[in-house]
Amino acid sequence: MSRKPDLQMIWTLSVLRHGAQGAVDELSEVEFRFARMSNEIEGSHVRTIPGGLISLLTESGLADDAMETGFIIQMSRLQRPVNGWRLFAMLAGDVSWNPYRGGSPRSVYAEMELPGTVEFVDTNCCSFLNQLPERIWIRVLPLPTPTIAWAFSNGIYDCPEGEQRTLHDWVDLCETLSVSKAGELVLPGPPSKQYEFL
């Protein structure tokens, strides 16, 4: 049986710059690793971030920080209209989700004044219904120093010596080359208990 989420709770996602990608000019192309807790990083996939987060980072003046080290996403069900919080409302939800189909229910959200959307996945593994709320408050913050230090000591920011160039730089020269782009980050829905990254 699932535990009811604490409505007062703020849940977080630490989003760390994937150093192996090397230098990239556009935030939309930057690859990140992400986790709720540090022990999840090793199994995490590399992802780009959706337009809704790019808009939040740009508005908050954190785009450069994100491209260098990463950022923290804070999320809440509770109304938080000050200190950088923005309200994202559900545009479309997977209410007809079937547990036999595999995966977890997902919903797409948008902020009325910012371009782009974000997608959430229901992380409540014990439910057969989409438990994602109709409204989620989100804000972005710089990574705390202990998290940056942890990422350095665990090789998250390691990159090859010299300037790393991606295959995107050579697409014009070789049109037949297939370039695979990292998938887009999907945010976790409300958890059943509080947690911390470190």
Residue pairs with C-beta under 8 A, 6 or more apart in sequence:
1 126
2 124
2 126
2 127
2 131
2 192
3 192
3 193
4 192
5 77
5 124
5 131
5 190
5 191
5 192
6 193
6 194
7 77
7 78
8 78
9 76
9 77
9 190
9 191
9 194
10 74
10 75
10 76
11 36
11 74
11 75
11 76
11 188
11 190
11 191
11 194
11 195
12 36
12 72
12 73
12 74
12 75
12 197
13 34
13 35
13 36
13 72
13 73
13 75
13 187
13 188
14 34
14 35
14 36
14 38
14 70
14 72
14 143
14 147
14 197
15 32
15 33
15 34
15 49
15 66
15 70
15 71
15 72
15 73
15 185
16 32
16 33
16 34
16 35
16 41
16 69
16 70
16 143
16 147
16 151
16 156
16 157
17 30
17 31
17 32
17 66
17 67
17 68
17 69
17 70
17 156
17 157
18 30
18 31
18 32
18 33
18 46
18 156
19 155
19 156
19 157
19 158
19 159
20 158
20 159
20 160
20 164
21 30
21 31
21 46
21 159
21 164
21 166
22 159
22 160
22 163
22 164
22 165
22 166
23 163
23 164
24 30
24 31
24 67
24 166
27 49
27 54
27 57
27 58
27 63
27 66
27 67
28 48
28 49
28 51
28 54
29 48
29 168
30 48
30 49
30 66
30 67
31 46
31 47
31 48
31 182
32 46
32 47
32 48
32 49
32 70
32 185
33 41
33 44
33 45
33 46
33 47
33 156
34 41
34 44
34 47
34 185
35 41
35 44
35 197
36 188
36 191
36 195
36 197
37 195
37 196
37 197
38 150
38 154
38 197
38 198
41 154
41 156
45 182
45 183
46 182
47 182
47 183
47 184
47 185
48 181
48 182
48 183
48 184
48 185
49 57
49 66
49 184
49 185
50 116
50 117
50 118
50 119
50 184
50 185
51 115
51 116
51 117
52 88
52 109
52 110
52 111
52 114
52 115
52 116
52 117
52 118
52 138
53 73
53 116
53 118
53 140
53 185
54 63
54 116
55 111
55 114
55 115
55 116
56 86
56 111
56 114
56 138
56 139
56 140
57 63
57 66
57 71
57 140
59 114
60 84
60 139
60 140
62 71
62 140
62 141
62 142
65 71
65 142
65 143
66 140
69 143
69 148
69 151
69 157
70 143
70 151
71 140
71 141
71 142
71 143
72 140
72 141
72 142
72 143
72 144
72 147
73 138
73 139
73 140
73 187
74 85
74 138
74 139
74 140
74 141
75 136
75 137
75 138
75 187
75 190
76 85
76 136
76 137
76 138
77 133
77 135
77 136
77 137
77 190
78 137
79 87
79 137
80 137
80 139
81 87
83 139
84 139
84 140
84 141
85 137
85 138
85 139
86 111
86 113
86 114
86 137
86 138
86 139
87 111
87 112
87 135
87 136
87 137
88 109
88 110
88 111
88 118
88 135
88 136
88 137
88 138
89 109
89 110
89 111
89 112
89 134
89 135
90 107
90 108
90 109
90 132
90 133
90 134
90 135
91 107
91 108
91 109
91 110
91 117
92 107
92 108
93 105
93 106
93 107
93 108
93 130
93 132
94 105
94 106
94 107
94 130
95 105
95 129
95 130
97 104
97 105
97 128
97 129
97 130
99 128
104 121
104 122
104 123
104 125
105 121
105 122
105 129
105 130
105 131
105 132
106 119
106 120
106 121
106 122
106 132
106 186
107 119
107 120
107 122
107 130
107 132
108 117
108 118
108 119
109 117
109 118
109 119
109 120
109 136
110 116
110 117
110 118
111 138
118 138
118 187
119 184
119 186
119 187
120 132
120 136
120 186
120 187
120 188
120 189
121 186
121 187
121 188
121 189
122 130
122 131
122 132
122 189
123 188
123 189
123 190
123 191
124 131
124 189
124 190
124 192
131 189
131 190
132 189
132 190
133 190
143 151
146 198
147 197
147 198
150 198
151 157
167 177
167 179
168 179
170 177
171 177
171 179
